Amino acid sequence: MDKERLPRWGWLLIGLFLAALGANLLNLLVLVPTVLPEAYRSVTVIAIMSPVLIYVGVWYDEERQSYWEHSRARVVGDVLFVVAGAALGSAVALAAIIDLGLSSFLQDVLAMAAGFLLAWGLFWWRNPDMYAIETDR
């Protein structure tokens, strides 16, 4: 894929659209009818969108290309860590606010913020060297 074909926000928009589409199909066909309560359907969307938010930046930024030199197992482990963190963060946030009488839109936004923040925090925790401030003093 050619990075120069689209700006970063274009790749991010395409990735988030495809992730949301896949997550909603998973919800519609598998999870909501069988195991997941309807109120928690956004957890799947948040969990599947979180790697897109993190990895588009890692893929697009030239100064972060060294990340791809890690082993495939390390990268897959990071992705699974990010997905699990996003699912956990958004599920805990939803569990805490589900009975407060907030609109479902506001519940989803708060769950999204908690899930994405936890996912990014866990990615940063596993890869602190990628975000270190370099000084030449």
MOBEL-V733793 format. One line per field, one symbol per residue. phi: phi as a letter, one per 20 degrees, with the letter a starting at -180 (. if undefined). psi: psi as a letter, one per 40 degrees, with the letter a starting at -180 (. if undefined). burial: b if it has 24 or more other C-alpha atoms within 12 Angstrom, else e. A space follows every 10 residues. Layout:
BEGIN
phi: ???
psi: ???
burial: ???
END
This chain:
BEGIN
phi: .efffcfgff ffffffffff ffffffffec fffdcdfgfd ffffffffff ffgeeffffe fffdffgfef ffffffffff ffffffffff ffffffdfde nfffffffff ffffffffff ffffffcfff dfeecde
psi: hhdediiddd dddddddddd dddddddddd dddddhidde dedddddddd ddddeddddd hdeededeei iddddddddd dddddddddd ddddddedee eiiddddddd dddddddddd ddddddfddd eihhif.
burial: eeeeeeeeee bbeebbeebb eebbebbeee eeeeeeeebb bbbbbbbbbb bbbbbbbbbb eeeeeebeee eeeeeeebbe bbbbbbbbbb bebbeeebee eeeeeebbeb bbbbbbbbbb bbbeeebeee eeeeeee
END
